[in-house]
Structure formats: C-alpha cells, structure tokens
Amino acid sequence: MTFAPQAGSPPRVLVTHGLEVPEGWVRSLADSLRPETVEVVPVRSPDRAIERLSRLRPRVIVFDEPSLTDVGWSLLRQMHQIDASAACLMVVSRAEPALLNRALQLFAYSVFEVPVDVELMGQMVGRLLQRAKYKSQ
C-alpha cells in the first residue's frame, strides 16, 4: 500500500507491518507528511522486505510491533548495515526496558507506544527528512 500524493514520487518513508497492524495511524501519518510519499512494506517474506528496503533507500523506516520478532530485529540490523543514515523508528504495544535497550543497541532512533501519537511522530519524521535533505546537499 502506498500513500503517494504525486504519481511517481519515490517513497522516503516506509512502514513495515505484519498481518494485524491497524492501518488508521499509518494513514494519519501519511496525511500529516504530505506531500511526502509513504509506502507500507509487508514483512511476510524477510528476504523480499530487505530487498525492497535496500532498493528504495528510504530516509525513515517505521517498524511496527508485529514485525518485531526475530525477523523484525534482523531487518532492523540489516537495514542499519545497508544504510546507517536511515532513521529507524519502532511502534510497540509496551515499551519495556529490555525492548528499549535492544532497540538502542540496534540503532533505533525512537520508540513509540500504541496508541501512536501521530502528531508527534509526524513532527519527528518531518525533522528527520529535513535533516536527511541537508546532509545530502
């Protein structure tokens, strides 16, 4: 699923998801980031997901909790190895200390608890995109 206000614009924000992610917050995030393109990448096949993430080279990746299995942690680790400049955010149902510690060890930029504060996440993603823009100039 892609939220693209302009046809052909490459996604700079990707959201991974398993099978049961509530789409409401993703749609709200996409709406708050217009005119940015936000793409949702299923994590049913880890190999295809990492291939797609590495091909698209997004500036911000949001990993949702259903993808935070061993597969999700592996995707986070691999994405950092492919492009350490991509900021990775995580959405979890409970931000427990062990999870936060592991997220920091794997270079996650920030962790959001459900229900997602879409306004705060949108502001953070917007700043991360601006930072990426200035770094690339």
C-alpha positions in Angstrom: 0.0 0.0 0.0 1.4 3.4 -0.9 0.2 6.8 0.1 1.5 9.0 -2.7 0.2 12.5 -3.4 2.3 12.8 -6.5 2.5 10.0 -9.1 6.0 8.6 -9.5 7.4 10.2 -6.3 9.8 7.7 -4.6 8.9 6.9 -1.0 11.2 8.5 1.6 9.2 6.9 4.4 8.5 3.2 4.7 6.4 1.4 7.3 6.8 -2.3 7.8 4.0 -4.4 9.0 2.9 -7.9 9.8 -0.6 -9.1 9.3 -2.5 -7.4 12.0 -1.3 -3.7 12.0 -4.1 -1.2 12.4 -3.9 1.0 9.3 -5.5 4.1 10.9 -2.3 5.5 12.3 -0.4 4.8 9.1 -2.9 6.7 7.1 -2.9 9.6 9.6 0.9 9.6 9.5 0.8 9.8 5.7 -1.7 12.6 5.7 0.4 14.6 8.2 3.5 14.2 5.9 2.0 15.3 2.6 3.5 15.8 0.1 5.9 13.0 1.1 5.2 9.5 -0.2 4.7 6.9 2.5 4.9 3.2 1.5 3.8 0.2 3.6 6.0 -2.9 3.2 4.7 -6.2 4.3 7.1 -8.4 6.3 5.7 -11.7 5.3 8.9 -12.5 3.4 12.0 -11.1 5.2 14.2 -11.5 2.1 11.7 -9.6 -0.1 11.3 -6.9 2.6 15.0 -6.3 2.9 15.4 -6.3 -0.9 12.7 -3.7 -1.2 14.0 -1.6 1.7 17.6 -1.6 0.3 16.3 -0.9 -3.3 14.1 2.1 -2.2 16.6 3.5 0.3 14.1 5.4 2.4 15.2 8.1 4.8 12.9 6.9 7.6 11.7 3.4 8.3 8.9 2.7 10.9 8.9 -0.9 12.2 5.7 -2.0 13.8 5.4 -4.5 16.6 4.1 -7.4 14.6 7.4 -7.3 12.7 9.5 -7.2 15.9 10.0 -10.9 16.0 13.5 -12.3 15.3 12.7 -11.4 11.7 11.9 -7.8 12.6 15.1 -7.4 14.7 17.1 -8.9 11.8 15.5 -6.4 9.4 16.4 -3.5 11.7 20.0 -4.8 12.0 20.3 -5.4 8.2 18.9 -2.1 7.3 21.4 -0.3 9.5 24.2 -2.2 7.8 22.9 -1.3 4.3 22.2 2.4 5.1 23.3 3.6 8.5 21.9 7.1 7.7 18.3 5.8 7.5 16.4 6.6 10.8 14.5 3.7 12.2 11.5 4.2 14.5 9.6 1.5 16.2 5.9 1.1 17.2 5.3 -1.2 20.2 2.4 -2.0 22.5 4.5 -1.8 25.6 7.9 0.0 25.8 9.5 -2.4 28.3 13.1 -1.7 29.4 14.5 -4.9 27.7 12.9 -3.9 24.4 14.1 -0.3 24.6 17.6 -1.5 25.4 17.6 -3.8 22.4 16.2 -1.1 20.2 19.0 1.2 21.2 21.6 -1.5 20.7 20.3 -1.9 17.1 20.4 1.8 16.4 16.7 2.6 16.5 16.2 6.3 16.6 13.0 6.3 18.7 10.2 4.1 20.0 6.5 4.9 20.1 3.9 3.1 22.2 0.4 2.3 20.9 -1.8 4.2 20.6 0.6 6.1 18.3 0.8 9.9 18.9 0.7 10.6 15.1 1.2 14.3 15.5 4.4 13.7 17.5 5.6 11.0 15.1 4.8 13.2 12.1 6.8 16.1 13.5 9.8 13.8 14.3 9.7 12.2 10.8 9.4 15.6 9.2 12.6 16.8 11.1 14.4 13.6 10.1 13.5 14.1 6.5 14.8 17.7 6.7 18.0 16.5 8.3 18.5 14.0 5.6 17.9 16.6 2.9 20.6 18.9 4.4 23.0 16.1 4.8 22.7 15.2 1.2 23.4 18.7 0.0 
